[in-house]
Amino acid sequence: MKVDILAIGVHPDDIEISCCGTLLHHIHLGKKVGLLDLTCGELGTRGNAEIRLQEATIASELIGAKIRKNLGLSDGFFKNNKENMLKVVEIIRLMQPEIVLTNAVSDRHPDHGRASKLTSEACFYSGLRKIQTTWDKVPQKAWRPKAVYHYIQDQYLKPDFVVNISPYIDKKIEIIKSYKSQFFDPESTEPETPISGKIFLDFIRGKNAVQGRPASFDYGEGFTVDRTIGINNLFDIK
């Protein structure tokens, strides 16, 4: 069950919109990827929980993820409390990722920043041996990821680093379209939302172009980090 990277999103499609290009790149490098959705996104204007779970399954297959889990927390109303943190800790200890990618530290949607803090703290507490958890009634060992990186979502945040996703931008848009209930579908009879028009997909492509340009990439995905970033040598910096 161990993966190299665990990507966490509070809603199904957060991961795809914000960091699936980075996941595609690292899968190409031979890394194993796991996905975790905290909620089913049941408060979304379009679709419902069942549809979004089906769409998430399709998207994870296109990404090439080894496993995807959903904690079923309450969309919009989940709390950063002991009960929910232990649920996240159980998944971290189950998948034992080296790196965790998670929601933006602040954003237009209140869930994003709250989920960001919940998962960051869970990554720390997962490394404490005195916090006991089980999976399938088997005691779990403590595990702390080496790094937690926060992807950038709707609102602009200055990234601390940018991953080159230029070879994967078309695949990324294809994966996002797996969520037909949420994004542009000319045959949909659902209410229009800020993300349901074709222009939103153009916005995603444009945003990745804007993030990539300062690093001399055609397209990039930006991340922020709460700690100082270290490098092995100056020639690795773009």
N, C-alpha and C positions, 0 to 999 in steps of 0.2 A: 504493500500500500504506500510505501515511501515515494515522495515526489521531490523534485528539485525546487520547483516554484509552486506556491499555493496562491492563486489569485482569489481575492474575496471581494464580493460586491453586496451591498444591502438589497439591491433589486436585480432580478434577472434582466440582463442587458447592460448593466453598469460596466461589467468586465469587458464585454464586446465593444462598447462604444469607446472606452478609455484606454484599454491596454492589450487588446487581442493581437495587435500587430507585434508587440513585444513578445507575447507568448508564441506566436507563429515563428518568429525569428529564433527563439531559444529552443523550440521543438526541432527546428531545422539543424540546430547545433547538437542535437542528441539529448536534450534535457527532457525530463518528465514533468508534466504539468498537471496539477489538480485544481479544481474550481469549487468555490463555496458561495452559495447565495444565502444571505441571512433571512430574507423573506420571500414570499411568492409574488410580491408586487401587486397584491390584491386590491389596493386602493387606486390603481391606475384607471384613468377615464375609459380607456379602451381595453377590450379583452377581459380575462378573468384569471384566477390563479391556475386553474387547470390548463388553460390554453398557454399561459406563459411557461409553465413547467414543460409542456410539450415542445415549445419553441426553444427553450433552453437546452433540451436534449439534442435537438437538431444542431444548434449552434456549437455545442461542445464536441459533437462528432466532426463538424467541419474544422474546428480548431485543432483537433487531435488530442484532446485532453484524456488522461488516463482514467479520471474519475470526476464526478460532479455530485455534490451534496447540497441539500437545502435544509436549513435549520427550522424553517416554518415560524420564525418570530413574527410578531404582529407588525405589519407594514404601517409606518407612521406613528406607532405607539410603543414600540419596543423601548426598553430602558437599558441603560448601561449599569446593570446590577449584577450581583453575584450569580444568580441563576443563569442569565444569558451568557455571562463571561465564561462560566464553566462549560457551557455547550460549545463555545468557540475553542476553548482549551482542549476539549476532547477531540475535536477535528484536527487541531494542530498536532497533538500527540499521536493521532492516528496516522496522519500523512507525513509527519516529520520533515517539513520543508526546510531548505536552507534559506530561502528567500520568500517573503510574503509581500504581495502587492495588494493594496487596499484603497478604500475610498479617499477622496480629497479631504484635506483637513478642514476646509470650509467651502460651502457652495450654496447655490440658490435653494436646493432642496434640503430641508433641515435634517433629513435622515442621513445624508452623506457625511456631514461632519460628526454626527453622533456615532455612526457606524465606524468611522475612522478611529475615533478615540477608543471605542469598545474593542476593536480588533488589535490596536496597538498595545493596549493594556493586557489583553489576553495573551499576546505573544510574550510579554514579560512574565506574567504569572505562570504561563505554561512551563517555564524553566524552574519553578520552585518545587522541590521534591515533597514538601509537606502539604502541598495541595494535591489531594488524592482524587483521581478520576478512574473510571472503568469504561471499557468498550466490550460489548457482548459478555459482560460480567467478568472480564479479565482486567486486572489492575494495569494501568498505563504507566509508563516511565516518563519522567520529566523531559521536556524537549523545548529548547528555545531557538527560534530561527536566528540566523546570523545577521539578518537585515530585514527591515520593514521599509518599504517604499510606497509613497502615496501617489496614485495617478491623479491627473488633473481632469476635471469634469467640465461642467457647463461654464462656470465663471473662469476668467483668466487668472492664473497664478503663475508667477515667475518660476520656471522649473530650476531645480538644482542640477539636473542632468537630463539629457534627451537621448532616446534610443532611436537609431535609424531603422525606420520601417518601410523605406522606399520600395523594396521588392514586394511588399505584402499589402499595399494600400488597396488594390482592387479586391483581393481576397478578404480584407477587413470589411469593406463595404458589403460584399456578398454575405458575410457572416452576420452582420447587423441586420440585413434584410430577412434573416431567419425569423425575426420577430415581426411577422406580418401584422399582428394585431396592434403593434405600437407605431410602426413606421409606414412610410409611403406605400400605399396599395390602392391603385386607381379603382379597384372593384369593391373597396370597403364601404360599408354603409354606417360605420361607427362615427361618433362626433369628431370633429377636427380638434387637434391639440397643437401645442407649440412644437411638437416633434413629429407630427404625422405627415407634414408636407414634404415634397421632394426637396425643397430648399434646405431642410435639416440635414439630409445626406450630403448635400453640397457644402453645408457648414462644417460637417465632420471632416471632409476632405480638406477644406480650406484651413481649418484649425490645425490639422496635422502638418500642412504645408507651412503655416506660420511658426509652429513649434520647431519644425526641422530646419528652417532657413538659417537661423543664427549659428547652427552647428554645421552648416554647409551640406545638409541633407535635403533631398526633395521633400520627404515627409518624415516626421518624427513624432514620438509620443513622449511627453514630458512627465517628470516625476519630481516630487519634493521629498526631503528626508530630514528627520529631526536631529541627526547627529552629523559630525564632521565626516566628510568623505575622504578616504585615503586612497592613494594610488601607488603602484609599484615603481613606475617610471614616467617621466614627462612625455615620452614618445607615444604613450597610449592615449593621450588627450587629443581630441579632435579640435 
